[in-house]
Amino acid sequence: MSESAFAERIVHNLLDTDFYKLTMMQAVLHNYPDADVEWEFRCRNGEDLRPYLGEIRHQIELLSELTLEDAQLAFLERISFLKPDFLRFLRLFRFNLRYLQLGIENDQLCLRLRGPWLHVILFEVPLLAIISEVRNRHLHPRMRLADASDQLYRKFDWLRAHASDDELAELQVADFGTRRRFSSRVQAEVVRVLRDDFPGRFVGTSNVDLACKLDIKPLGTMAHEWLMAHQQLGPRLIDSQIAALDCWVREYRGLLGIALTDCITMDAFLNDFDLYFAKLFDGLRHDSGEPVAWAEKAIVHYEQLGIDPMTKTLVFSDGLNLTRSLEIFRALRGRINVSFGIGTNLTCDLPGVAPMNIVLKMTDCNGSPVAKISDEAAKTQCRDENFVAYLRHVFKVPHKE
């Protein structure tokens, strides 16, 4: 009988997180060390998580014990753009639970973060991973690692049957599945199998701990919080995306050049993504809306700026599976470079398991609201409807039902 899918401790170390949290954390340290933020948890599919409160609380309390270990520090020191002062700070970092509120409110699990951005930024990924795994332990206690690997090999068989050798040689896939994984052990097994046996090109993982342990590339640049926070970090609201992109360029000097486009919709992003940014950034990341239509806008935009789209890369990361990735790849092949970050469908796809749709998003920065509108109406998130309306007005974004 194969090994259980669960370990006693869910988050084992400080690097069991997504790489973009570290890259943003360094940028926060260097540019906004005094910014204060608030975050709020939401279960989009309305599942009742109250029965798991005690176990979730216990696993969160264990986070305060985590520190950066010598081998992990040595791994990070080999990444050229992670600076010595940031790594010294990370060496001293501890999860401070006084910034976190957990309880029951309006008959739902309620989780909020409030404190310095620099000190709460690393909470998001482990908190979501904890909630997901605690719930899965209760609903699927007998799940084994072999269930995950067998399911993955079935996907490989499908891919080999439906894609040509030439297509497989170009199809780039990465693991983006930490936040809503079935369990930490399942993600580790999935990434190991992808590294060893994926029939296409496995290009890396967003999970820094697994990248370190399995000797593969950690992937990630920025997330929505980076652009959202700039809505309240000084410049006029209309200039917030420009300020976020410009700060990123100054921090990383041409490295980590994939920009996220859907904080205020793709159209609003492209209005700010001029020739300067289009030359400095290597490409764009898709996270909401119809992916091929989004890609067509990106290709047209590059061509209008006189840039060959084949010198740029589009990264897709919105609810993908291998089937959808292959469809998008075929639609865009030879027109622009593409890569696919697959999350839940890799790390929480097991027989009989229905994954949760859970998020933990920034709601305020420096005491004022921030918002994500995105290219999909259901993903709009802000607890201040007036600010969303104002944001739409400033960026000329029509309201979608």
N, C-alpha and C positions, 0 to 999 in steps of 0.2 A: 504494500500500500504506500502511495507517495506521501510526501510531507504535507502537513497542514498548510493552508494558505495564510494562516495567521501566526504572528509572534506576540509575545506578551506585551512588549512595548511597541507602540505604533511608529513614533518618530524617534529614530535611534541617535541622530547627531545633528549638529547645526547645519550641515550641508545638505540635509534631506529636504531640499527646497528647489524652486526653479531658478535657473541662472539669472534671469532678468531681475530677480529681486536683489541680487548682489550688485549687478551693474547699475541699477537705479539707486541702490543704497549708497554706492560710492559717489554718484552724482549729487545726491542729497547732502552727504557729508561735506562736499566741496562747495556747494552752492546755496543750500537752504538748511543749514544745521539747526536753525531756530524755528522752523515752520512747525505748526501744530495741526493735527488732522483728526478726523473722526471717520470711523468705518462702521458698516452695518451688514450683518449677515442676512441672507434671504434664501429660502428654499423655494425655487420657482415652481416645482411641481406639487407644492402644498402638503408634503408628507409630514405626518405627526412624529416629531423627533423627541418629544418630551420623555418617553420611557427610557431614553438613553442618557439623560442629563447627568446622572451620577458618574457613569463610566467616562463620559466625555470630560467632565470636570477633572477626574483623576488623571487622565492622559494629558490634559492641558497643564496640570500642576507639575508633571514630570518634565515639561519643557524648560522649566527654570533651572534644571540641573545640567543642561547642555552647554558645552564649551567647544571651542575650536581645538582640534587635536593637532599634534605635531605633523603627522603625515598629511592631514588635510591642508594645513598651512603650506607645506612644501608643494603640494599640488597647485594651490592658488598662486604661489610665488612664480610658477612657470608660465602664468598667463600675463603677457606683457603689459596689458592695459589696466590691470589691477595694481594700484599704486601702493607703495610701502606704508604710507600713513593710514590708508584705508584698511590694510591687512592688520596693522597694529590695533586699530580700533576694533576690528572684527575679533581679534584675539581676546579683547577685553569684554566683548559684548555678552550680555545675558538677557534672556527673556524676562521682562519685568511684568509680573501678573497684575500689578496695581493699575496698569493701563487697560485692563480687560474687564468687562462686565458680562457675566453669564447667568442666565436664569430663565424663568418662564414669564411671558407677558402676553396677554390676550390669547391664552391657550396655545401659544406657540413657543418653540425654543427661541430665545432672544440672546444674541451675542453682539456686543459693541466694543469697539476699540476707541480710546480717546487719549491722545498724548503726542509727544514729539514725533514727527514723521520718521526721523532717524531711528527711533527706538521701537516703533510699532510696525515698520515696513516689513519685517521678516515674519510677522505673525500669520499673514494671510494663508500661505500655502500649507504649513503644518496644521493650522486650525481646520481647514477644509479636509485635509487628508485624514485627520482624526475623526471628524464627524462622519465621513464616508465609511471608514473602516469599522468604527464602533457599530454603526447601523448594519453593515454587512455581516459582522460577527453574529449579531442577534438573528438575522434573517436566514443566513446560510452558514451555520456553524460547522458543517461537515465538508465544506469545499476544500479541495486539494490542489496543490500546485499543478499536478498533471492535468486537471481540468482546464487550467489556463493555457498551458503549452499545447495541449491537444487541439484546443480551439484555434490557436494561432497557426498551427501547422495546417489546419483545414483551410485557413485563409490563404496560406502560401500555395496550397494545391490549386485553389481557385485562380489565383493570380497567374500561376504558370500556365494554366489551361486557357486563359483569356488574353494574355499579353504575349507579344512576340519577344524573341530574345533581344532584338534591337530596342524595343520599348523598355524592357527590364533593365537594360544597361544604362538607361537614362533616368529611370523613375527614382527620384530621391524622396525618402521617407525618414522622418525623425519621430522620436517619442516625445510627446508633450503631455503626458498623462498623470502627473503627480497629484494634482489637486483633487481629482475625483476618482482616484484609483480604487480598485476593489480592496487591496491591502498593500502594504509595503513589500511583502514577499512576492506577491503576484507581479508588481511592477518590476522588481528585480529579475524575476524569471522571464518576463516578457522581453525586457531589454537584452538580457543575455541571449535569448533565442534570436532576436532580431540581429544582434551583432554577429552571431555565428552562422545563421541559416537563411536570412532574408534573401529572396531571389532577386530583388532589385538592389538599389544602393542605399544602405542604411547609413545616414550621415551624422547621427548623434542623438543625444537626449537632453531635455531641459533640466533633468535632475542632476545636480552637481555631485551628490554623493555617489550615484551610480556611474557617472562619468569618471570619477576618481577611481572607484573600485574596479571598473571594467576596462579602463584605459581607452575611453572613447571621448569624443569631443562634446563639451558642454555647449548648449545653444541657447541664445536668448539676447534680446536687446532691451526694449522698453515695453511697458504695459500701459493700459488706459490711465492708471493713476498718475503717470508722469505728465500727460497732457491735461488731465482734469485738474491737477493741483495748480497748474499755471493759470487757470481761470481766476485765481485769487492771489497770485504771487507778484503783483506789482504793475505790470503793463495794463493798457486798456484791454478789455475783454476781446475786442476784435483782433488784437495782436497776440493772443495767448498761445495759439498753436505755433506761430512764428517764434515766440520766445522759447517755447519748449524745444523746438527743433534746433534753434540756434545754440541754446545752452548745451544740448547733447553734442553738437558738433564741436564746441569749444572743449568739452570734457574729454571726448574720445578721438578727436583729430583725424576723422576719416575711418576709424575702426567701428565695429558694431553698427554697421550702416543699413539696418532694415528698420524703416519707419512704420508705425502703426497708423492706419488711415481713418478709422471709423469712430473716433471719439465724438465728432460732430457731423458725421456723414462723409462719404468719399468726395462728394462735390465740394463741400466746404474745405476739405483738406487740400484738394487740388488747387483751389483758388490761392492757397498760401504756399503751395509746393512749387516755387518758381525755379528758374534755371539754376540758381545758386544751390538750392537744396537738392534738386534733381541730379546735379553733378556730384555733390558731396555724399549723398546716400546711395548705397548699392542697390536698394530696392525697397519694396513695400510689403506689408503684411495685411492679409485679409482676415477679418474676424466676424463679419456679419454681412447679410445681404446675399444676393445671387452671385456666386463667385465668378462665372465666366463674363457676365455683364460688367462686373467690377473690373476684371482684367482688361476688358476691351477699353474701358475708360482710361486705365493706366497706360495701355499701349498708345492710344491716341494722344494722350498728354505728352508722353516722351517724344513721339514723332513731331508734334507741334513745336516742341522745344529744340528740335534738331538732334535728338539723342537716339541712337540705334537701340531699340528695345532689347536686342540680343546681348547688350552689354549690362543689362539689369536683371534682377531676380524678383519674382513674386513668390511670397511664402503664404500658403493657405493653411488656416488653423481653426476653421469654424465647423465643429461637429462632423469631422470627416471620418470616412472608413476607406478601405482600399478600393472598393468599387467606385466610389465617388471620386477618389483621387485619380484613378486611371481615366475616368471620363474627362476630368478637367485637364489632365496632362495631354490627352489626345486633342482636345479643343484648342490648345495653345502651343502645342509642339512646333518648334521651328520659328515661332514668332516672338517668344520671350522665354527666358529661363524660369523654371518653376520648381518649387520644393513644397513638401507637404508635412506639416506637423500634426500627427494624429494623437488624440488624447484618450478619451473615455473608451472609444471603440477598440483600443489596444489593451488598456490596463484595467478596464472594468467590463469586459465582454466575456462572460462565462455562461454556461447553460443555465437557464432559469433565472438569471439575474437582471433586474431592471435598474439601471443606474439612476442615481438622483441627479437633479439639476440644481446645484447649490453654488452660490457666489458670496463673496465678501468684498464689498466695494466701498471706496472712499465716498463719503457724503458731504464732508466739510473740510475746508482748509483755511487756517487762520481765522476761524470763527464765522466763515461765510460759506454758503452752499457751492458745491461743484456738481457737474452733471455729465453723464454719458448719454448721447442721443443714439448714435450708431446708425447703421443702414437697415436695421430691422426693428420695427416698432416695439416688439415685445421685449427688446433688450434695453430700452430706455430706462435709465435709473437715476432718480433724484427725489429727495423727500420734500423739495420745495417746488411746487408746480409753477409759481411765479418766476423762479429763476430759469426753469426750463423754457418757459414762454419767452423770457427776455433773451436767452441764448439763441433760440430759434429766430427771433427778430433780428438780432445783431448779425447773425451769419446767414440770414435769408433762407432758412430751412423750413420748408412747408411741413405742416402737421400731418402725420400718418396715423390712420386708425390701426 
